[in-house]
Amino acid sequence: MEGGVLYRNGVEVEEPYVRRDPRRPDAGDIRMQWQREYLVRDPDRNEYGPTRDNWGPLVVPRERYFMLGDNRDDSLDSRYWGLVERAKMRGKPFFIYFSYDRDALEPFRVLTAMRPGRIGSRPD
C-alpha cells in the first residue's frame, strides 16, 4: 500500500467502497513490524517503518491470506495482526452485524449514521 492506495502485483486495486478520513494521521505502529519477514525486497529491515497507509510490498505465501478491512482507517486487520493461515479459516460471513455510514450528517451523527436496513442482512 502506498499513500493509502492498495496495489496487488503492482496494479492498483479499484476500491470504490473505501472511504478515507484525511483528518486521521498516518502514524507507524509497532504491531505492523511482523511484515519485515515478508517484504518483497530486502531493504535494511531495521529501517522499515510501516504505517497504516504506507507498507510493503509483501509476499503472501501459499495457503496464507492477507485480510484488509473495508473500513480502512478504523480496521485492525492483517496490517496489524499478520497473515491468516488457510487452516485457521472457518466458514463464511452470513450476516451483517452492524452498518454505519461515515458520511452521516453532523451534529446528529449518532442518529443518522446507523443503517438499520443493512443490519442482519446477508453480505453480497
C-alpha positions as CSV (number, residue, x, y, z in Angstrom):
1,M,0.0,0.0,0.0
2,E,1.3,3.4,-0.9
3,G,-0.3,6.7,0.1
4,G,-3.5,4.8,1.1
5,V,-3.8,3.1,-2.4
6,L,-3.8,-0.7,-2.5
7,Y,-1.7,-2.5,-5.1
8,R,-1.8,-6.2,-6.0
9,N,1.1,-7.5,-8.2
10,G,2.0,-3.9,-9.0
11,V,-1.5,-3.0,-10.2
12,E,-3.8,-0.5,-8.3
13,V,-6.8,-2.2,-6.9
14,E,-10.1,-0.4,-7.6
15,E,-11.9,0.1,-4.2
16,P,-15.0,2.2,-4.7
17,Y,-16.3,1.2,-1.2
18,V,-13.3,2.6,0.7
19,R,-13.8,5.9,2.4
20,R,-10.8,7.8,3.7
21,D,-10.7,10.3,6.5
22,P,-8.0,12.8,5.7
23,R,-8.1,14.1,9.3
24,R,-6.7,10.8,10.6
25,P,-2.8,10.8,10.9
26,D,-0.9,8.1,9.2
27,A,1.3,7.0,12.1
28,G,3.5,4.0,12.4
29,D,2.5,1.2,14.7
30,I,4.7,-1.4,16.4
31,R,2.1,-4.1,15.7
32,M,3.0,-3.8,12.0
33,Q,6.6,-5.0,12.4
34,W,5.7,-8.6,11.6
35,Q,5.7,-7.5,7.9
36,R,9.5,-7.4,7.9
37,E,9.9,-11.1,7.2
38,Y,7.5,-10.9,4.2
39,L,9.0,-7.9,2.3
40,V,9.4,-8.4,-1.4
41,R,12.7,-6.5,-1.4
42,D,15.4,-6.9,1.2
43,P,15.9,-3.4,2.4
44,D,17.5,-2.6,5.7
45,R,14.8,-4.3,7.8
46,N,15.8,-2.2,10.8
47,E,14.8,0.9,8.7
48,Y,11.4,-0.5,7.6
49,G,8.7,1.6,9.3
50,P,5.3,0.6,8.0
51,T,2.3,2.9,8.6
52,R,-1.5,2.4,8.1
53,D,-1.3,3.9,4.6
54,N,2.3,3.0,3.5
55,W,3.6,-0.5,3.9
56,G,5.0,-3.4,1.8
57,P,5.2,-4.7,-0.8
58,L,4.8,-8.1,0.8
59,V,5.0,-11.7,-0.5
60,V,1.9,-13.6,0.7
61,P,2.9,-17.3,0.8
62,R,0.5,-20.1,-0.5
63,E,-2.2,-21.1,1.9
64,R,-2.0,-17.7,3.8
65,Y,-4.2,-14.7,3.3
66,F,-3.9,-11.0,3.9
67,M,-7.2,-9.7,5.3
68,L,-7.9,-6.0,4.7
69,G,-10.9,-4.3,6.3
70,D,-13.1,-2.1,4.2
71,N,-13.4,0.4,7.0
72,R,-9.8,1.1,6.2
73,D,-8.9,3.9,8.7
74,D,-10.5,2.0,11.7
75,S,-9.9,-1.6,10.8
76,L,-7.4,-3.6,12.8
77,D,-6.7,-6.2,10.1
78,S,-3.7,-8.1,8.6
79,R,-1.7,-4.9,8.5
80,Y,-1.5,-5.2,12.3
81,W,-2.0,-8.9,13.2
82,G,-0.5,-10.6,10.2
83,L,-1.4,-13.2,7.7
84,V,-4.1,-15.8,8.3
85,E,-3.3,-19.5,7.6
86,R,-5.9,-21.2,5.4
87,A,-6.2,-24.0,8.0
88,K,-7.4,-21.4,10.6
89,M,-10.2,-20.0,8.5
90,R,-13.7,-21.1,9.5
91,G,-16.8,-20.6,7.5
92,K,-18.2,-17.7,5.6
93,P,-19.8,-14.5,6.8
94,F,-23.6,-15.0,6.9
95,F,-25.0,-11.7,8.1
96,I,-24.1,-8.0,8.6
97,Y,-23.8,-7.4,12.3
98,F,-23.6,-3.6,12.2
99,S,-23.6,-1.0,9.5
100,Y,-22.5,2.6,9.9
101,D,-22.4,5.5,7.4
102,R,-19.2,7.6,8.0
103,D,-20.7,10.4,5.9
104,A,-23.7,10.9,8.1
105,L,-24.7,14.4,8.8
106,E,-23.4,16.3,11.9
107,P,-24.4,17.2,14.6
108,F,-26.8,14.2,14.8
109,R,-24.4,11.6,13.5
110,V,-25.4,9.2,16.3
111,L,-28.9,9.3,14.9
112,T,-28.2,9.4,11.2
113,A,-25.2,7.1,10.9
114,M,-26.7,3.8,11.6
115,R,-28.0,1.9,8.6
116,P,-30.7,-0.4,10.1
117,G,-31.7,-1.7,6.7
118,R,-28.4,-3.4,6.3
119,I,-28.1,-4.8,9.9
120,G,-29.0,-8.5,9.8
121,S,-28.9,-8.7,6.0
122,R,-26.7,-11.1,4.1
123,P,-23.4,-9.9,2.6
124,D,-23.3,-9.7,-1.2
